[in-house]
Amino acid sequence: MNTKTLLTTAIATTVLMGPALAVAEDMRIGITQNNVGVDSYQTTYESAFIAAAEANDNVRAVVLDAGGDVARQIAQVDSLIQQGVDAIIIWPTNGEAVIPAVRRANNAGIPVVVTNSNIAEQGFDFIRSFSGPDNVTQGSRSAEIMCDKFKDMGIENEAKVVQISGQPGYTTAIERAAGFEDRLPEVCPNVDLMETQPGDWNRERSQQVMEAFLTKYDDIDGVYSGDDNMGVGALNAARAAGREGIIFVGATNFSVGYDAMAEGDYW
């Protein structure tokens, strides 16, 4: 599902989710994003939110950006509650930390839709719907792709892997790592996952993490990254160090990864 479809689904779900909203002549939907400036994916998300709302004459959107700050996002949700919006869409900065704010919205009778990265399970009772990817499957499929590449190379019984995960505490990061870590030993039981370090969804930070891995480990056969920003950062570090023959596999499908994929250096 592409970004525009995903966001249109989120808006549509919100518009249709209850009798109280269905009779409203004019609806205000409060939207709080995770961190718009961090990558093109989130910028596209913001544009899609606005476009989806503008496509319905009865919908007005209040679009906010948490800037990756959990406290700011919680304050934004509380402000939207005080404004009496008809619904809230949230891309969580932290799947656990935002639960109390989501609960307050629910208690105020405001339906909440979570998008892109779900909140932690203990908050499921306070939301109406989730619109986003299956992160566990993304991680699992990445493990399968990496294992297939190792088998093609004949190193499936000796390969050594490092992982660059997303922001700690972020549900998407947890799920993508879990999908990879659970599936890899099932398909390639002798592959050694040596170490995992967070790249915080940031390309420059992930390049630094990979530089440290390259210094620490003489033998790295594969790198799994929780998104393409981090994966390209890791790939850049390996290229700069002249380390060849490493398999790079990343979750998601960002534009930053397309060139590396086309060159055959990234999957």
C-alpha positions in Angstrom: 0.0 0.0 0.0 1.5 3.4 -1.0 1.7 6.4 1.2 -1.3 8.3 -0.4 -3.5 5.2 -0.1 -2.4 4.7 3.5 -3.2 8.3 4.5 -6.5 8.4 2.6 -7.4 5.2 4.4 -6.6 6.8 7.7 -8.7 9.9 7.0 -11.6 7.9 5.6 -11.5 5.6 8.7 -11.6 8.6 10.9 -14.5 10.3 9.0 -16.6 7.1 9.1 -15.9 5.8 12.5 -18.9 6.7 14.5 -22.5 8.1 14.6 -21.4 11.2 16.4 -19.1 12.1 13.6 -21.4 10.9 10.8 -24.0 13.6 11.7 -21.5 16.4 12.0 -21.7 19.1 9.2 -18.1 20.1 9.7 -15.4 18.0 11.3 -12.0 18.9 12.6 -9.4 16.2 12.7 -6.3 16.8 14.7 -3.1 15.2 13.4 0.1 14.9 15.2 3.1 13.6 13.3 6.3 12.0 14.7 9.0 14.1 13.0 8.3 15.6 9.6 11.8 16.9 8.9 13.6 13.7 9.5 13.0 12.2 6.0 11.1 12.5 2.8 8.7 9.7 3.9 7.3 11.8 6.7 7.2 14.9 4.6 5.1 13.0 2.1 2.9 11.8 4.9 2.2 15.3 6.0 1.3 16.4 2.4 -0.9 13.3 2.0 -2.7 14.1 5.3 -3.5 17.6 4.1 -4.5 16.5 0.6 -6.8 13.8 1.9 -8.5 16.3 4.2 -8.9 18.9 1.5 -10.6 16.3 -0.7 -13.6 16.3 1.7 -15.4 19.6 1.9 -16.6 18.8 5.4 -13.2 18.1 6.9 -10.7 20.5 8.3 -7.3 19.2 9.5 -5.1 20.6 12.2 -1.7 19.2 11.3 1.0 19.3 13.9 4.6 18.0 14.1 6.1 16.7 17.3 9.6 17.0 15.9 10.5 13.6 17.4 9.8 15.0 20.9 7.6 12.7 23.1 6.7 15.5 25.5 5.8 17.8 22.7 3.5 15.2 21.1 1.8 14.5 24.4 1.2 18.3 24.8 -0.2 18.4 21.3 -2.7 15.6 22.0 -3.8 17.4 25.2 -4.2 20.6 23.2 -6.3 18.9 20.6 -8.5 17.5 23.3 -8.9 21.0 24.8 -9.8 22.3 21.3 -12.6 19.7 21.1 -11.5 18.2 17.8 -13.8 15.4 16.4 -11.0 12.9 16.0 -7.2 12.5 16.4 -4.7 10.8 14.1 -1.3 10.1 15.7 2.0 8.9 14.4 3.5 8.1 17.8 7.0 9.3 18.7 7.0 6.5 21.3 4.5 3.6 21.4 4.4 3.4 25.2 4.9 7.0 26.3 1.9 8.4 24.4 -0.6 5.9 25.8 -1.8 8.1 28.7 -2.5 11.0 26.3 -4.3 8.6 24.0 -6.3 7.3 26.9 -7.3 10.9 27.8 -8.6 11.5 24.3 -10.6 8.3 24.5 -12.0 9.2 27.8 -13.0 12.6 26.3 -15.0 10.7 23.7 -12.5 11.6 20.9 -11.8 8.6 18.6 -8.1 8.1 17.9 -6.5 6.5 14.8 -2.9 5.4 15.0 -0.9 5.5 11.8 2.4 4.1 10.5 3.7 2.9 13.8 1.3 1.4 16.3 1.2 2.1 20.0 2.1 -0.6 22.5 -0.5 -3.4 23.1 -1.6 -2.0 26.5 -3.0 1.0 24.6 -5.1 -0.9 22.1 -8.3 -0.5 24.0 -8.0 3.3 23.7 -7.8 3.5 19.9 -10.4 2.9 17.1 -8.1 1.7 14.3 -4.5 1.4 13.1 -3.4 2.2 9.5 0.1 1.2 8.7 2.5 -1.6 7.6 3.1 -5.0 9.2 6.5 -4.3 10.7 7.1 -7.8 12.0 6.6 -9.2 8.5 9.0 -6.6 7.1 11.7 -7.8 9.5 10.9 -11.4 8.8 11.0 -11.0 5.1 14.3 -9.1 5.4 15.8 -12.1 7.2 14.6 -14.4 4.4 16.2 -12.2 1.8 19.5 -12.0 3.6 19.5 -15.8 4.1 18.9 -16.4 0.4 21.8 -14.1 -0.5 24.1 -16.0 2.0 23.0 -19.3 0.4 23.8 -17.9 -3.1 27.3 -17.1 -1.8 27.6 -20.5 0.0 28.2 -18.9 3.4 24.9 -19.6 5.2 26.7 -21.8 7.8 29.3 -19.2 8.7 28.0 -15.7 7.9 28.2 -13.0 10.6 25.6 -10.2 10.8 25.1 -6.9 12.5 21.9 -5.0 13.0 21.1 -1.2 13.0 17.8 -0.7 14.7 15.5 2.3 14.9 14.8 4.6 17.8 14.8 2.7 21.1 11.2 2.4 22.6 9.6 3.1 19.2 7.1 0.3 18.4 8.2 0.1 14.7 11.8 -0.4 15.7 10.9 -3.1 18.2 8.7 -5.0 15.8 11.1 -4.8 12.8 14.0 -6.0 15.0 11.8 -8.8 16.4 10.7 -10.0 13.0 14.3 -10.2 11.8 15.7 -11.7 15.0 13.0 -14.4 15.2 13.1 -15.4 11.6 16.8 -15.4 10.9 17.6 -18.5 13.0 14.7 -20.3 11.5 15.9 -19.9 7.9 19.7 -19.7 8.6 20.3 -21.3 12.0 24.1 -21.0 11.8 24.3 -17.3 11.0 25.7 -15.3 13.9 23.9 -12.0 14.8 26.9 -10.4 16.5 25.5 -7.1 17.7 22.6 -4.6 17.4 23.0 -0.8 17.9 20.4 1.9 17.3 20.7 4.2 14.3 17.7 6.3 15.5 16.2 6.4 11.9 19.1 8.8 11.0 21.5 8.3 8.1 24.4 10.1 9.6 24.1 8.4 12.9 23.8 5.0 11.2 26.9 5.7 9.2 28.8 6.3 12.5 27.4 3.1 14.0 28.5 1.2 10.9 32.0 2.8 11.1 32.2 1.5 14.7 31.1 -2.0 13.6 33.7 -2.0 10.8 36.4 -1.1 13.3 35.3 -3.7 15.8 34.7 -6.6 13.5 37.1 -7.8 10.8 34.4 -10.1 9.3 30.9 -8.7 8.6 28.9 -10.5 5.9 25.5 -8.9 6.4 23.9 -5.7 7.7 20.2 -5.5 8.5 18.7 -2.0 9.0 15.3 -1.0 10.3 14.8 1.4 7.4 16.4 2.6 4.2 17.8 5.9 5.7 19.9 3.8 8.1 20.7 1.2 5.6 22.1 3.7 3.1 24.1 5.3 5.9 25.6 1.9 6.7 26.3 1.3 3.0 28.1 4.6 2.7 30.3 3.7 5.7 31.3 0.4 4.1 32.0 2.0 0.7 34.2 4.7 2.4 36.1 2.0 4.2 36.6 -0.1 1.1 34.8 -3.1 2.7 33.2 -5.1 -0.1 31.1 -8.2 -0.2 28.7 -7.2 2.6 25.0 -7.9 2.0 22.8 -4.9 3.0 19.1 -5.5 3.6 16.7 -2.9 4.9 13.0 -2.7 5.9 10.6 -0.3 4.2 11.0 1.1 0.7 12.3 4.7 0.8 13.4 6.7 -2.2 16.9 7.0 -0.7 17.3 3.3 -1.2 16.3 3.1 -4.8 19.7 4.0 -6.3 21.5 1.5 -4.1 19.0 -1.1 -5.0 19.4 -0.3 -8.7 23.2 -0.7 -8.4 22.7 -4.1 -6.8 24.3 -3.1 -3.5 21.2 -3.1 -1.4 18.1 -5.2 -0.9 
